[in-house]
C-alpha cells in the first residue's frame, strides 16, 4: 500500500513538474527525468489486484 | 517478514522500487548539474529500468498473482523499456538535428507506441483474467481512473480557455488515469471490497 501511495504522489509530482517546465519555472532536465519515470510508476499504480485470501475478500 | 524469510525469498518489491528511484534521482541530479550529457543520461535511465524486473518478480513471489497478472506484468515491463528508449532517442534526435515535419512526427511516435502497449496490456488483462472478482476490481479501478481524467480534463480545459491556468501537454492523461486507478485500488483495498 505504501508503494502505491508513493507512486501516486510521484506521478502527480511529475505532472506538476511538466507544467512548471512549460512555464520555465523548472529546469527542463528535471522535468525530463521525471517524465521518463512515468511507466515505472505506472507499473505500480496500474497493477491489477491480487486475491491472496479470497475468503477474506468475499466476507466483506 | 523475518530476516530468515527475507533471505529465503529475496529482497522485497519496496527495496527494488526504492533503489530504482534512488538511481533515477542520482542520474537526474547529474544531468541537472551538467556532469553528464543528455544521451548518457538517457542510456543510464534505460539501464536503470532493469531494476523493474526484480521488482516485478518480487511482487509476483508467492501464489497470489493470477496467470493473467503475470502476463500483464511482462507486457508492461516490455512497454516501459520501449518508452524509455523511445523517449530518449526522440529527445536526443530532436535536439541535435534539423528535422522535417514528417520526421518529427515519426520520432514523436517512438515514446507513444510503447505507451499504447501499456493501454493494450491493460485491455488484454481484462479479457484474459478468468477470476471475476479480480476482473471486477480492475474494471472498477479503470472506470474510476477514467472518471478522474474526464473530470480534471474538463475542469482544466475551461480554466485554460479563460486563461486562469497554463497550457499542459496532453500526455498528462495517462499518468492521471494511473493516479485514479491507483487511488481506486487503494480505496477498494481499504474498504475490503
gemmi code that builds the backbone of each chain (N, CA, C; Angstrom):
import gemmi

chains = {
    "A": [
        ("UNK", (0.831, -1.208, 0.000), (0.000, 0.000, 0.000), (0.866, 1.260, 0.000)),
        ("UNK", (1.969, 1.208, 0.795), (2.838, 2.393, 0.860), (3.485, 2.664, -0.491)),
        ("UNK", (3.832, 1.581, -1.218), (4.431, 1.764, -2.554), (3.440, 2.456, -3.480)),
        ("UNK", (2.177, 2.061, -3.379), (1.138, 2.656, -4.216), (0.997, 4.148, -3.905)),
        ("UNK", (1.007, 4.499, -2.621), (0.873, 5.906, -2.224), (2.051, 6.722, -2.753)),
        ("UNK", (3.266, 6.159, -2.621), (4.460, 6.862, -3.122), (4.360, 7.044, -4.637)),
        ("UNK", (3.955, 5.975, -5.351), (3.869, 6.059, -6.815), (2.823, 7.084, -7.248)),
        ("UNK", (1.690, 7.132, -6.545), (0.649, 8.124, -6.870), (1.193, 9.536, -6.640)),
        ("UNK", (1.879, 9.730, -5.521), (2.457, 11.053, -5.230), (3.481, 11.474, -6.267)),
        ("UNK", (4.322, 10.528, -6.670), (5.356, 10.857, -7.660), (4.750, 11.125, -9.036)),
        ("UNK", (3.682, 10.385, -9.376), (3.013, 10.635, -10.666), (2.433, 12.043, -10.689)),
        ("UNK", (1.800, 12.440, -9.587), (1.226, 13.789, -9.515), (2.338, 14.838, -9.567)),
        ("UNK", (3.446, 14.555, -8.898), (4.582, 15.492, -8.916), (5.129, 15.657, -10.332)),
        ("UNK", (5.149, 14.542, -11.080), (5.658, 14.596, -12.456), (4.812, 15.527, -13.316)),
        ("UNK", (3.498, 15.436, -13.161), (2.616, 16.314, -13.936), (2.884, 17.776, -13.553)),
        ("UNK", (3.041, 18.034, -12.262), (3.318, 19.410, -11.808), (4.664, 19.909, -12.350)),
        ("UNK", (5.662, 19.017, -12.372), (6.971, 19.407, -12.913), (6.874, 19.743, -14.397)),
        ("UNK", (6.047, 18.962, -15.124), (5.872, 19.238, -16.550), (5.218, 20.604, -16.756)),
        ("UNK", (4.230, 20.921, -15.915), (3.595, 22.245, -16.004), (4.632, 23.323, -15.695)),
        ("UNK", (5.432, 23.071, -14.663), (6.481, 24.027, -14.306), (7.484, 24.216, -15.423)),
        ("UNK", (7.794, 23.121, -16.130), (8.764, 23.215, -17.229), (8.209, 24.053, -18.380)),
        ("UNK", (6.898, 23.895, -18.677), (6.311, 24.690, -19.764), (6.299, 26.175, -19.415)),
        ("UNK", (6.276, 26.482, -18.122), (6.257, 27.878, -17.677), (7.665, 28.424, -17.412)),
        ("UNK", (8.671, 27.561, -17.585), (10.046, 27.980, -17.336), (10.394, 28.073, -15.859)),
        ("UNK", (9.571, 27.472, -15.008), (9.818, 27.532, -13.563), (10.729, 26.408, -13.093)),
        ("UNK", (10.812, 25.359, -13.893), (11.553, 24.160, -13.511), (12.545, 23.832, -14.628)),
        ("UNK", (13.769, 23.430, -14.301), (14.714, 23.052, -15.365), (14.153, 21.914, -16.220)),
        ("UNK", (14.368, 22.030, -17.534), (13.823, 21.011, -18.442), (14.384, 19.634, -18.113)),
        ("UNK", (15.657, 19.570, -17.694), (16.282, 18.270, -17.385), (15.562, 17.573, -16.234)),
        ("UNK", (15.094, 18.371, -15.275), (14.379, 17.787, -14.132), (13.037, 17.211, -14.577)),
        ("UNK", (12.335, 17.987, -15.430), (11.046, 17.506, -15.933), (11.227, 16.257, -16.789)),
        ("UNK", (12.282, 16.226, -17.626), (12.545, 15.053, -18.472), (12.817, 13.821, -17.614)),
        ("UNK", (13.604, 14.026, -16.557), (13.913, 12.906, -15.665), (12.635, 12.359, -15.047)),
        ("UNK", (11.758, 13.267, -14.652), (10.501, 12.832, -14.041), (9.621, 12.117, -15.056)),
        ("UNK", (9.551, 12.672, -16.275), (8.672, 12.086, -17.298), (9.110, 10.672, -17.665)),
        ("UNK", (10.424, 10.461, -17.633), (10.937, 9.152, -18.049), (10.639, 8.066, -17.009)),
        ("UNK", (10.290, 8.497, -15.792), (9.975, 7.501, -14.759), (8.492, 7.105, -14.774)),
        ("UNK", (7.702, 7.767, -15.623), (6.251, 7.529, -15.590), (5.849, 6.066, -15.774)),
        ("UNK", (6.421, 5.350, -16.772), (5.984, 3.954, -16.907), (6.358, 3.106, -15.701)),
        ("UNK", (7.495, 3.448, -15.066), (7.880, 2.697, -13.862), (6.845, 2.918, -12.754)),
        ("UNK", (6.360, 4.154, -12.665), (5.324, 4.442, -11.668), (4.022, 3.734, -12.037)),
        ("UNK", (3.768, 3.677, -13.358), (2.540, 3.009, -13.809), (2.572, 1.515, -13.503)),
        ("UNK", (3.787, 0.934, -13.481), (3.898, -0.484, -13.122), (3.272, -0.717, -11.747)),
        ("UNK", (3.419, 0.270, -10.858), (2.876, 0.141, -9.502), (1.406, 0.565, -9.463)),
        ("UNK", (1.093, 1.748, -10.032), (-0.267, 2.271, -9.883), (-1.306, 1.491, -10.687)),
        ("UNK", (-0.881, 0.912, -11.823), (-1.840, 0.183, -12.666), (-1.840, -1.305, -12.373)),
        ("UNK", (-1.116, -1.718, -11.337), (-1.004, -3.150, -11.049), (-2.379, -3.730, -10.679)),
        ("UNK", (-2.776, -4.801, -11.355), (-4.068, -5.411, -11.002), (-4.044, -5.943, -9.577)),
        ("UNK", (-5.224, -6.064, -9.008), (-5.335, -6.543, -7.628), (-4.979, -8.020, -7.537)),
        ("UNK", (-4.543, -8.430, -6.345), (-4.278, -9.844, -6.098), (-5.306, -10.341, -5.075)),
        ("UNK", (-5.575, -11.614, -5.121), (-6.506, -12.192, -4.148), (-5.779, -13.286, -3.379)),
        ("UNK", (-4.925, -12.851, -2.433), (-4.168, -13.830, -1.650), (-5.090, -14.597, -0.719)),
        ("UNK", (-6.165, -13.930, -0.310), (-7.107, -14.583, 0.591), (-8.531, -14.292, 0.112)),
        ("UNK", (-8.989, -15.020, -0.891), (-10.305, -14.725, -1.471), (-11.432, -14.800, -0.437)),
        ("UNK", (-11.308, -15.701, 0.537), (-12.379, -15.822, 1.527), (-12.556, -14.527, 2.298)),
        ("UNK", (-11.387, -13.911, 2.647), (-11.438, -12.645, 3.371), (-12.084, -11.568, 2.492)),
        ("UNK", (-11.738, -11.584, 1.211), (-12.282, -10.579, 0.296), (-13.793, -10.711, 0.189)),
        ("UNK", (-14.303, -11.943, 0.083), (-15.725, -12.124, -0.115), (-16.523, -11.935, 1.181)),
        ("UNK", (-15.818, -12.057, 2.332), (-16.510, -11.870, 3.592), (-17.034, -10.438, 3.706)),
        ("UNK", (-16.300, -9.476, 3.128), (-16.732, -8.086, 3.175), (-17.990, -7.915, 2.335)),
    ],
    "B": [
        ("UNK", (7.879, -9.716, 7.768), (8.686, -10.840, 7.295), (9.985, -10.891, 8.085)),
        ("UNK", (10.320, -12.058, 8.614), (11.528, -12.174, 9.403), (12.761, -12.134, 8.505)),
        ("UNK", (13.938, -11.939, 9.140), (15.176, -11.878, 8.361), (15.423, -13.197, 7.647)),
        ("UNK", (15.048, -14.294, 8.312), (15.261, -15.600, 7.696), (14.380, -15.770, 6.446)),
        ("UNK", (13.102, -15.330, 6.573), (12.196, -15.437, 5.427), (12.652, -14.549, 4.280)),
        ("UNK", (13.138, -13.324, 4.627), (13.606, -12.398, 3.598), (14.776, -13.003, 2.846)),
        ("UNK", (15.704, -13.614, 3.615), (16.869, -14.203, 2.973), (16.458, -15.336, 2.044)),
        ("UNK", (15.397, -16.076, 2.439), (14.980, -17.207, 1.620), (14.265, -16.741, 0.357)),
        ("UNK", (13.475, -15.692, 0.473), (12.649, -15.299, -0.664), (13.209, -14.110, -1.444)),
        ("UNK", (14.328, -13.522, -1.019), (14.920, -12.401, -1.746), (14.424, -11.066, -1.236)),
        ("UNK", (14.895, -10.001, -1.905), (14.530, -8.640, -1.481), (13.050, -8.364, -1.736)),
        ("UNK", (12.520, -7.403, -0.969), (11.111, -7.047, -1.135), (10.941, -6.138, -2.348)),
        ("UNK", (9.711, -6.021, -2.898), (9.475, -5.095, -4.012), (9.826, -3.658, -3.633)),
        ("UNK", (9.567, -3.307, -2.358), (9.881, -1.949, -1.900), (11.359, -1.630, -2.011)),
        ("UNK", (12.203, -2.624, -1.750), (13.646, -2.416, -1.868), (14.023, -2.049, -3.299)),
        ("UNK", (13.503, -2.835, -4.270), (13.848, -2.580, -5.676), (13.251, -1.261, -6.156)),
        ("UNK", (12.024, -0.951, -5.709), (11.405, 0.323, -6.095), (12.213, 1.497, -5.538)),
        ("UNK", (12.631, 1.387, -4.265), (13.435, 2.442, -3.657), (14.774, 2.598, -4.346)),
        ("UNK", (15.383, 1.452, -4.687), (16.677, 1.503, -5.374), (16.539, 2.167, -6.746)),
        ("UNK", (15.460, 1.808, -7.466), (15.218, 2.402, -8.789), (15.062, 3.922, -8.671)),
        ("UNK", (14.244, 4.360, -7.707), (14.015, 5.807, -7.555), (15.299, 6.522, -7.150)),
        ("UNK", (16.104, 5.876, -6.296), (17.364, 6.488, -5.880), (18.317, 6.633, -7.072)),
        ("UNK", (18.380, 5.597, -7.911), (19.262, 5.644, -9.092), (18.793, 6.730, -10.055)),
        ("UNK", (17.464, 6.779, -10.290), (16.920, 7.801, -11.201), (17.193, 9.201, -10.650)),
        ("UNK", (17.039, 9.370, -9.332), (17.299, 10.686, -8.725), (18.763, 11.079, -8.908)),
        ("UNK", (19.664, 10.116, -8.767), (21.089, 10.419, -8.951), (21.390, 10.808, -10.399)),
        ("UNK", (20.809, 10.060, -11.342), (21.028, 10.374, -12.766), (20.464, 11.765, -13.074)),
        ("UNK", (19.274, 12.042, -12.541), (18.670, 13.363, -12.744), (19.544, 14.472, -12.180)),
        ("UNK", (20.094, 14.248, -10.991), (20.968, 15.257, -10.371), (22.216, 15.479, -11.225)),
        ("UNK", (22.782, 14.392, -11.759), (23.974, 14.521, -12.616), (23.647, 15.289, -13.895)),
        ("UNK", (22.431, 15.043, -14.453), (22.033, 15.761, -15.671), (21.853, 17.247, -15.390)),
        ("UNK", (21.170, 17.552, -14.286), (20.911, 18.966, -13.953), (22.223, 19.697, -13.678)),
        ("UNK", (23.181, 18.985, -13.070), (24.486, 19.599, -12.770), (25.406, 19.609, -13.987)),
        ("UNK", (24.897, 19.112, -15.139), (25.694, 19.027, -16.371), (26.929, 18.153, -16.218)),
        ("UNK", (26.888, 17.232, -15.270), (28.009, 16.306, -15.114), (27.977, 15.240, -16.212)),
        ("UNK", (26.790, 14.963, -16.738), (26.661, 14.041, -17.879), (25.777, 14.707, -18.919)),
        ("UNK", (25.986, 14.320, -20.193), (25.164, 14.931, -21.239), (23.839, 14.168, -21.384)),
        ("UNK", (22.969, 14.711, -22.222), (21.635, 14.147, -22.373), (21.613, 12.679, -22.780)),
        ("UNK", (22.314, 12.316, -23.893), (22.287, 10.908, -24.322), (22.798, 9.949, -23.249)),
        ("UNK", (23.864, 10.352, -22.552), (24.383, 9.491, -21.478), (23.318, 9.293, -20.398)),
        ("UNK", (22.642, 10.390, -20.069), (21.587, 10.303, -19.059), (20.487, 9.346, -19.473)),
        ("UNK", (20.085, 9.415, -20.761), (19.005, 8.531, -21.219), (19.452, 7.064, -21.246)),
        ("UNK", (20.719, 6.837, -21.615), (21.229, 5.450, -21.621), (21.218, 4.894, -20.193)),
        ("UNK", (21.662, 5.736, -19.249), (21.666, 5.282, -17.847), (20.243, 5.051, -17.337)),
        ("UNK", (19.324, 5.937, -17.776), (17.920, 5.768, -17.378), (17.362, 4.447, -17.900)),
        ("UNK", (17.684, 4.162, -19.187), (17.192, 2.914, -19.779), (17.767, 1.721, -19.030)),
        ("UNK", (19.060, 1.810, -18.680), (19.687, 0.698, -17.951), (19.041, 0.520, -16.573)),
        ("UNK", (18.700, 1.652, -15.948), (18.118, 1.564, -14.600), (16.745, 0.895, -14.627)),
        ("UNK", (16.089, 0.899, -15.808), (14.797, 0.216, -15.925), (14.943, -1.286, -15.653)),
        ("UNK", (16.162, -1.803, -15.786), (16.396, -3.209, -15.472), (16.026, -3.550, -14.038)),
        ("UNK", (16.039, -2.532, -13.165), (15.676, -2.773, -11.761), (14.186, -3.077, -11.602)),
        ("UNK", (13.401, -2.743, -12.653), (11.964, -3.042, -12.568), (11.703, -4.540, -12.654)),
        ("UNK", (12.620, -5.264, -13.296), (12.413, -6.713, -13.453), (12.432, -7.423, -12.099)),
        ("UNK", (13.492, -7.233, -11.268), (13.425, -7.882, -9.946), (12.290, -7.347, -9.077)),
        ("UNK", (11.899, -6.053, -9.310), (10.787, -5.511, -8.525), (9.494, -6.271, -8.838)),
        ("UNK", (9.231, -6.460, -10.131), (8.010, -7.176, -10.519), (8.088, -8.641, -10.095)),
        ("UNK", (9.287, -9.234, -10.206), (9.431, -10.634, -9.772), (9.147, -10.760, -8.278)),
        ("UNK", (9.616, -9.757, -7.516), (9.359, -9.795, -6.074), (7.866, -9.629, -5.790)),
        ("UNK", (7.196, -8.780, -6.626), (5.744, -8.608, -6.472), (5.013, -9.914, -6.753)),
        ("UNK", (5.537, -10.672, -7.736), (4.851, -11.895, -8.166), (5.160, -13.085, -7.262)),
        ("UNK", (6.123, -12.894, -6.341), (6.518, -14.019, -5.489), (5.298, -14.513, -4.688)),
        ("UNK", (5.232, -15.787, -4.502), (4.050, -16.346, -3.847), (3.052, -16.765, -4.915)),
        ("UNK", (1.916, -17.238, -4.500), (0.953, -17.784, -5.465), (-0.282, -16.909, -5.597)),
        ("UNK", (-0.171, -15.632, -5.208), (-1.364, -14.778, -5.217), (-1.687, -14.247, -6.607)),
        ("UNK", (-0.646, -14.020, -7.443), (-0.889, -13.409, -8.747), (-1.458, -14.438, -9.712)),
        ("UNK", (-2.487, -14.003, -10.472), (-3.080, -14.898, -11.463), (-2.179, -14.953, -12.692)),
        ("UNK", (-2.441, -15.937, -13.562), (-1.660, -16.075, -14.794), (-1.805, -14.827, -15.663)),
        ("UNK", (-3.013, -14.247, -15.666), (-3.245, -13.034, -16.460), (-2.402, -11.875, -15.926)),
        ("UNK", (-2.261, -11.797, -14.594), (-1.450, -10.734, -13.995), (0.017, -10.895, -14.372)),
        ("UNK", (0.512, -12.130, -14.346), (1.908, -12.374, -14.703), (2.170, -11.958, -16.152)),
        ("UNK", (1.242, -12.319, -17.044), (1.389, -11.934, -18.452), (1.316, -10.410, -18.596)),
        ("UNK", (0.402, -9.797, -17.843), (0.258, -8.334, -17.865), (1.561, -7.651, -17.448)),
        ("UNK", (2.170, -8.153, -16.360), (3.416, -7.552, -15.877), (4.519, -7.610, -16.930)),
        ("UNK", (4.627, -8.746, -17.621), (5.654, -8.878, -18.667), (5.424, -7.850, -19.773)),
        ("UNK", (4.163, -7.702, -20.175), (3.862, -6.758, -21.266), (4.161, -5.319, -20.851)),
        ("UNK", (3.813, -4.977, -19.604), (4.025, -3.596, -19.147), (5.520, -3.303, -19.000)),
        ("UNK", (6.284, -4.278, -18.509), (7.733, -4.070, -18.380), (8.358, -3.864, -19.765)),
        ("UNK", (7.947, -4.701, -20.734), (8.477, -4.558, -22.102), (8.115, -3.183, -22.666)),
        ("UNK", (6.885, -2.745, -22.429), (6.451, -1.423, -22.913), (7.241, -0.312, -22.227)),
        ("UNK", (7.543, -0.489, -20.942), (8.283, 0.530, -20.202), (9.689, 0.707, -20.780)),
        ("UNK", (10.341, -0.428, -21.096), (11.656, -0.343, -21.729), (11.557, 0.422, -23.047)),
        ("UNK", (10.541, 0.076, -23.839), (10.355, 0.727, -25.129), (10.128, 2.224, -24.978)),
        ("UNK", (9.373, 2.587, -23.956), (9.069, 4.001, -23.714), (10.337, 4.789, -23.377)),
        ("UNK", (11.137, 4.239, -22.450), (12.351, 4.952, -22.026), (13.315, 5.092, -23.207)),
        ("UNK", (13.500, 4.004, -23.946), (14.389, 4.061, -25.110), (13.848, 5.035, -26.157)),
        ("UNK", (12.537, 4.914, -26.440), (11.920, 5.759, -27.455), (11.988, 7.233, -27.094)),
        ("UNK", (11.690, 7.558, -25.837), (11.719, 8.960, -25.414), (13.145, 9.507, -25.465)),
        ("UNK", (14.093, 8.684, -25.024), (15.494, 9.114, -25.049), (15.978, 9.386, -26.459)),
        ("UNK", (15.674, 8.472, -27.372), (16.099, 8.648, -28.771), (15.404, 9.861, -29.379)),
        ("UNK", (14.093, 9.990, -29.121), (13.322, 11.088, -29.718), (13.855, 12.452, -29.267)),
        ("UNK", (14.087, 12.606, -27.964), (14.563, 13.908, -27.458), (15.969, 14.201, -27.976)),
        ("UNK", (16.827, 13.187, -27.982), (18.209, 13.383, -28.445), (18.235, 13.797, -29.917)),
        ("UNK", (17.471, 13.077, -30.741), (17.454, 13.392, -32.185), (16.839, 14.764, -32.414)),
        ("UNK", (15.756, 15.057, -31.724), (15.044, 16.336, -31.918), (15.931, 17.532, -31.545)),
        ("UNK", (16.763, 17.346, -30.508), (17.619, 18.444, -30.059), (18.834, 18.655, -30.959)),
        ("UNK", (19.301, 17.597, -31.592), (20.586, 17.669, -32.291), (20.483, 17.767, -33.805)),
        ("UNK", (19.298, 17.585, -34.365), (19.163, 17.615, -35.821), (17.998, 18.509, -36.231)),
        ("UNK", (18.156, 19.124, -37.397), (17.058, 19.881, -38.000), (16.192, 18.889, -38.761)),
        ("UNK", (14.988, 18.677, -38.290), (14.146, 17.644, -38.891), (12.951, 18.256, -39.603)),
        ("UNK", (12.518, 17.570, -40.653), (11.289, 17.988, -41.337), (10.085, 17.573, -40.475)),
        ("UNK", (8.927, 18.129, -40.798), (7.718, 17.825, -40.010), (7.391, 16.328, -40.001)),
        ("UNK", (7.474, 15.633, -41.176), (7.198, 14.183, -41.126), (8.181, 13.426, -40.229)),
        ("UNK", (9.456, 13.869, -40.230), (10.453, 13.189, -39.386), (10.154, 13.435, -37.907)),
        ("UNK", (9.736, 14.669, -37.582), (9.376, 14.964, -36.186), (8.173, 14.120, -35.773)),
        ("UNK", (7.212, 13.968, -36.720), (6.050, 13.126, -36.437), (6.500, 11.695, -36.138)),
        ("UNK", (7.461, 11.211, -36.948), (7.928, 9.825, -36.782), (8.616, 9.636, -35.430)),
        ("UNK", (9.489, 10.588, -35.052), (10.183, 10.395, -33.764), (9.235, 10.616, -32.577)),
        ("UNK", (8.180, 11.395, -32.810), (7.190, 11.576, -31.732), (6.507, 10.256, -31.396)),
        ("UNK", (6.419, 9.389, -32.409), (5.745, 8.104, -32.190), (6.600, 7.141, -31.367)),
        ("UNK", (7.914, 7.408, -31.269), (8.793, 6.465, -30.557), (8.366, 6.251, -29.098)),
        ("UNK", (8.090, 7.321, -28.313), (7.595, 7.061, -26.954), (6.093, 6.755, -26.915)),
        ("UNK", (5.386, 7.120, -27.997), (3.920, 6.948, -27.992), (3.528, 5.477, -28.153)),
        ("UNK", (4.158, 4.789, -29.108), (3.761, 3.407, -29.394), (3.918, 2.484, -28.183)),
        ("UNK", (5.043, 2.575, -27.419), (5.118, 1.740, -26.212), (4.038, 2.095, -25.184)),
        ("UNK", (3.634, 3.374, -25.160), (2.560, 3.763, -24.246), (1.246, 3.090, -24.648)),
        ("UNK", (1.028, 2.992, -25.972), (-0.136, 2.231, -26.439), (-0.047, 0.791, -25.941)),
        ("UNK", (1.201, 0.300, -25.845), (1.406, -1.059, -25.354), (0.893, -1.228, -23.930)),
        ("UNK", (1.090, -0.192, -23.101), (0.610, -0.257, -21.715), (-0.925, -0.316, -21.700)),
        ("UNK", (-1.543, 0.526, -22.534), (-3.013, 0.541, -22.601), (-3.522, -0.813, -23.112)),
        ("UNK", (-2.838, -1.342, -24.150), (-3.230, -2.644, -24.692), (-3.069, -3.743, -23.636)),
        ("UNK", (-1.977, -3.666, -22.855), (-1.745, -4.688, -21.815), (-2.882, -4.691, -20.808)),
        ("UNK", (-3.374, -3.493, -20.458), (-4.485, -3.404, -19.506), (-5.750, -4.015, -20.120)),
        ("UNK", (-6.014, -3.685, -21.398), (-7.200, -4.237, -22.067), (-7.088, -5.753, -22.183)),
        ("UNK", (-5.898, -6.232, -22.522), (-5.679, -7.678, -22.674), (-5.846, -8.381, -21.325)),
        ("UNK", (-5.394, -7.705, -20.258), (-5.546, -8.302, -18.919), (-7.025, -8.536, -18.619)),
        ("UNK", (-7.835, -7.514, -18.937), (-9.268, -7.633, -18.631), (-9.921, -8.774, -19.402)),
        ("UNK", (-9.431, -9.029, -20.612), (-10.022, -10.137, -21.377), (-9.429, -11.480, -20.972)),
        ("UNK", (-8.173, -11.470, -20.456), (-7.522, -12.740, -20.085), (-7.896, -13.216, -18.687)),
        ("UNK", (-8.217, -12.253, -17.799), (-8.436, -12.623, -16.402), (-9.698, -13.487, -16.266)),
        ("UNK", (-9.522, -14.667, -15.697), (-10.665, -15.572, -15.547), (-11.341, -15.416, -14.185)),
        ("UNK", (-10.648, -14.790, -13.233), (-11.218, -14.579, -11.903), (-12.137, -13.359, -11.951)),
        ("UNK", (-13.434, -13.592, -11.768), (-14.402, -12.499, -11.934), (-14.219, -11.396, -10.893)),
        ("UNK", (-13.818, -11.798, -9.689), (-13.612, -10.810, -8.620), (-12.463, -9.867, -8.975)),
        ("UNK", (-11.335, -10.437, -9.422), (-10.183, -9.600, -9.792), (-10.507, -8.722, -10.999)),
        ("UNK", (-11.236, -9.316, -11.958), (-11.593, -8.537, -13.151), (-12.518, -7.383, -12.774)),
        ("UNK", (-13.430, -7.637, -11.859), (-14.338, -6.569, -11.400), (-13.543, -5.448, -10.741)),
        ("UNK", (-12.592, -5.813, -9.881), (-11.809, -4.782, -9.188), (-11.013, -3.938, -10.175)),
        ("UNK", (-10.399, -4.597, -11.146), (-9.595, -3.852, -12.120), (-10.487, -2.989, -13.005)),
        ("UNK", (-11.654, -3.520, -13.377), (-12.592, -2.734, -14.196), (-13.044, -1.491, -13.440)),
        ("UNK", (-13.393, -1.670, -12.166), (-13.839, -0.523, -11.362), (-12.706, 0.506, -11.226)),
        ("UNK", (-11.472, 0.011, -11.008), (-10.337, 0.926, -10.882), (-10.129, 1.704, -12.181)),
        ("UNK", (-10.256, 1.014, -13.321), (-10.090, 1.690, -14.618), (-11.167, 2.746, -14.825)),
        ("UNK", (-12.397, 2.422, -14.434), (-13.502, 3.383, -14.601), (-13.275, 4.605, -13.692)),
        ("UNK", (-12.822, 4.352, -12.475), (-12.536, 5.480, -11.573), (-11.404, 6.342, -12.129)),
        ("UNK", (-10.383, 5.684, -12.699), (-9.282, 6.437, -13.321), (-9.785, 7.281, -14.478)),
        ("UNK", (-10.662, 6.683, -15.295), (-11.237, 7.426, -16.423), (-12.059, 8.605, -15.920)),
        ("UNK", (-12.794, 8.385, -14.839), (-13.598, 9.475, -14.261), (-12.724, 10.631, -13.823)),
        ("UNK", (-11.571, 10.311, -13.221), (-10.656, 11.374, -12.797), (-10.135, 12.159, -14.004)),
        ("UNK", (-9.753, 11.420, -15.060), (-9.235, 12.075, -16.269), (-10.281, 13.001, -16.879)),
        ("UNK", (-11.515, 12.500, -16.994), (-12.579, 13.310, -17.603), (-12.878, 14.551, -16.748)),
        ("UNK", (-12.931, 14.354, -15.426), (-13.275, 15.470, -14.536), (-12.188, 16.541, -14.552)),
        ("UNK", (-10.946, 16.106, -14.364), (-9.841, 17.073, -14.337), (-9.669, 17.710, -15.717)),
        ("UNK", (-9.853, 16.885, -16.769), (-9.677, 17.397, -18.129), (-10.665, 18.501, -18.461)),
        ("UNK", (-11.935, 18.289, -18.119), (-12.954, 19.297, -18.451), (-12.747, 20.557, -17.595)),
        ("UNK", (-12.360, 20.346, -16.318), (-12.107, 21.489, -15.435), (-10.912, 22.300, -15.944)),
        ("UNK", (-9.810, 21.592, -16.221), (-8.603, 22.294, -16.665), (-8.831, 22.973, -18.024)),
        ("UNK", (-9.565, 22.272, -18.894), (-9.808, 22.826, -20.227), (-10.502, 24.174, -20.168)),
        ("UNK", (-11.526, 24.274, -19.333), (-12.242, 25.558, -19.245), (-11.427, 26.613, -18.508)),
        ("UNK", (-10.681, 26.180, -17.469), (-9.822, 27.154, -16.774), (-8.757, 27.690, -17.726)),
        ("UNK", (-8.254, 26.798, -18.604), (-7.235, 27.219, -19.570), (-7.851, 28.152, -20.622)),
        ("UNK", (-9.094, 27.825, -21.019), (-9.769, 28.662, -22.009), (-9.942, 30.095, -21.485)),
        ("UNK", (-10.214, 30.215, -20.207), (-10.389, 31.547, -19.611), (-9.085, 32.099, -19.039)),
        ("UNK", (-7.967, 31.467, -19.448), (-6.610, 31.958, -19.160), (-6.305, 32.060, -17.660)),
        ("UNK", (-6.872, 31.128, -16.899), (-6.574, 31.100, -15.467), (-5.402, 30.183, -15.149)),
        ("UNK", (-5.218, 29.160, -15.978), (-4.153, 28.180, -15.735), (-3.320, 28.038, -17.008)),
        ("UNK", (-2.051, 27.566, -16.864), (-1.203, 27.431, -18.064), (-1.586, 26.220, -18.903)),
        ("UNK", (-1.044, 26.183, -20.122), (-1.258, 25.052, -21.010), (-0.480, 23.840, -20.485)),
        ("UNK", (-1.057, 22.671, -20.613), (-0.389, 21.429, -20.179), (-0.314, 20.480, -21.361)),
        ("UNK", (0.849, 19.826, -21.516), (0.975, 18.819, -22.575), (-0.045, 17.714, -22.340)),
        ("UNK", (-0.674, 17.277, -23.426), (-1.829, 16.372, -23.296), (-1.465, 14.967, -22.811)),
        ("UNK", (-0.179, 14.624, -22.764), (0.153, 13.267, -22.274), (-0.161, 13.110, -20.795)),
        ("UNK", (-0.578, 14.204, -20.145), (-0.914, 14.107, -18.721), (-2.033, 13.100, -18.469)),
        ("UNK", (-2.805, 12.792, -19.531), (-3.962, 11.925, -19.312), (-3.577, 10.535, -18.803)),
        ("UNK", (-2.436, 10.002, -19.304), (-2.076, 8.639, -18.875), (-1.657, 8.589, -17.403)),
        ("UNK", (-0.721, 9.480, -16.950), (-0.416, 9.442, -15.510), (-1.624, 9.779, -14.641)),
        ("UNK", (-2.514, 10.680, -15.142), (-3.707, 10.999, -14.345), (-4.615, 9.775, -14.225)),
        ("UNK", (-4.742, 9.037, -15.342), (-5.530, 7.799, -15.310), (-4.907, 6.787, -14.349)),
        ("UNK", (-3.564, 6.708, -14.393), (-2.868, 5.780, -13.492), (-3.072, 6.198, -12.034)),
        ("UNK", (-3.061, 7.509, -11.777), (-3.296, 8.000, -10.408), (-4.704, 7.599, -9.951)),
        ("UNK", (-5.692, 7.827, -10.818), (-7.064, 7.477, -10.476), (-7.224, 5.985, -10.246)),
        ("UNK", (-6.569, 5.187, -11.087), (-6.635, 3.731, -10.936), (-5.997, 3.303, -9.624)),
        ("UNK", (-4.824, 3.902, -9.319), (-4.141, 3.569, -8.069), (-4.957, 3.961, -6.851)),
        ("UNK", (-5.549, 5.159, -6.889), (-6.389, 5.602, -5.762), (-7.576, 4.663, -5.573)),
        ("UNK", (-8.166, 4.245, -6.698), (-9.307, 3.336, -6.616), (-8.888, 1.992, -6.026)),
        ("UNK", (-7.719, 1.495, -6.461), (-7.224, 0.230, -5.889), (-7.033, 0.359, -4.382)),
        ("UNK", (-6.476, 1.505, -3.965), (-6.279, 1.734, -2.533), (-7.621, 1.761, -1.804)),
        ("UNK", (-8.579, 2.480, -2.392), (-9.904, 2.635, -1.788), (-10.587, 1.273, -1.630)),
        ("UNK", (-10.507, 0.473, -2.687), (-11.142, -0.853, -2.636), (-10.448, -1.756, -1.617)),
        ("UNK", (-9.121, -1.579, -1.502), (-8.378, -2.398, -0.549), (-8.739, -2.010, 0.887)),
        ("UNK", (-8.807, -0.692, 1.142), (-9.116, -0.212, 2.493), (-10.523, -0.633, 2.893)),
        ("UNK", (-11.460, -0.544, 1.939), (-12.855, -0.893, 2.243), (-13.097, -2.391, 2.236)),
        ("UNK", (-12.073, -3.147, 1.792), (-12.207, -4.602, 1.767), (-13.173, -5.086, 0.713)),
        ("UNK", (-13.305, -4.320, -0.374), (-14.252, -4.704, -1.441), (-13.629, -5.792, -2.313)),
    ],
}
model = gemmi.Model(1)
for chain_id, residues in chains.items():
    chain = gemmi.Chain(chain_id)
    for i, (resn, *xyz) in enumerate(residues, 1):
        res = gemmi.Residue()
        res.name, res.seqid = resn, gemmi.SeqId(i, " ")
        for name, pos in zip(("N", "CA", "C"), xyz):
            atom = gemmi.Atom()
            atom.name, atom.element = name, gemmi.Element(name[0])
            atom.pos, atom.b_iso = gemmi.Position(*pos), 0.0
            res.add_atom(atom)
        chain.add_residue(res)
    model.add_chain(chain)
structure = gemmi.Structure()
structure.add_model(model)
structure.setup_entities()
